[in-house]
Amino acid sequence: MIRTTLYLDKAEMETICNQLDLPIVPPLGQITIPESMDEMLQLAEGKSQLNPQAEREGLVWVFGSGEDRISFKTISNKFLAKYGD
């Protein structure tokens, strides 16, 4: 049972994942937030960094760190068309 939640800084999270031999999603780098949702959805589409033969599920956007962290996910329409219900 999970009793407590907290957000770690990215470096701390990577260290713990490496110690536990847990893979992490590879970062694509810093991207400026697009002006429109259509542009954001276009960026969500592309090949997976983990499996270049597969379309990626989408992009996770992360701003800030610790308790001031804000994150959300843009899901690729191609991914939804194939796997969504």
C-alpha positions in Angstrom: 0.0 0.0 0.0 1.3 3.5 -0.9 1.2 5.7 2.2 3.2 8.7 1.1 3.9 10.4 -2.2 6.6 12.9 -3.2 8.3 14.1 -6.3 12.0 13.7 -6.7 14.3 15.9 -8.7 15.1 14.3 -12.1 18.7 13.4 -11.0 17.5 11.7 -7.9 14.8 9.8 -9.8 17.4 8.6 -12.4 19.8 7.5 -9.6 17.1 5.4 -7.9 15.9 3.9 -11.2 19.5 3.0 -12.1 20.0 1.4 -8.6 16.9 -0.7 -9.1 17.6 -1.4 -12.7 14.4 0.3 -13.8 14.4 1.8 -17.3 13.3 5.4 -17.7 11.7 7.1 -20.7 14.4 8.8 -22.7 14.1 12.6 -22.7 13.7 14.3 -26.1 15.3 17.5 -24.8 13.9 20.9 -24.2 10.9 21.9 -26.4 9.1 25.2 -26.5 5.4 24.7 -25.9 3.6 25.2 -29.2 1.0 28.0 -29.8 -1.8 25.6 -30.5 -3.2 22.2 -29.5 -2.9 21.0 -33.1 0.9 21.8 -33.1 1.2 20.0 -29.7 -0.5 17.0 -31.1 1.8 17.0 -34.2 4.9 17.0 -31.8 3.4 14.0 -29.9 3.6 11.9 -33.1 6.8 10.2 -34.1 8.8 7.0 -33.6 9.5 5.7 -30.2 13.0 6.3 -28.8 12.9 2.8 -27.2 11.6 0.9 -30.3 12.2 2.8 -33.5 9.8 0.4 -35.4 6.9 1.6 -33.2 5.0 4.9 -33.0 5.5 6.6 -29.7 2.5 6.9 -27.3 3.0 10.7 -26.9 5.0 13.2 -25.0 5.2 14.0 -21.3 5.7 17.7 -20.5 7.4 18.6 -17.2 7.9 22.1 -15.8 9.6 22.9 -12.5 10.7 20.5 -9.9 9.8 19.1 -6.5 6.4 20.2 -5.2 6.3 23.1 -7.7 6.4 20.5 -10.5 3.7 20.6 -13.2 3.4 17.8 -15.7 1.0 16.5 -18.4 0.9 14.2 -21.3 0.0 14.8 -24.9 -1.1 11.5 -26.5 -0.5 10.8 -30.1 -3.6 10.6 -32.3 -1.9 7.8 -34.3 -1.4 5.9 -31.1 -5.0 6.4 -30.0 -6.3 5.3 -33.4 -4.4 2.0 -33.1 -4.7 1.2 -29.4 -7.5 3.5 -28.0 -10.9 2.2 -27.2 
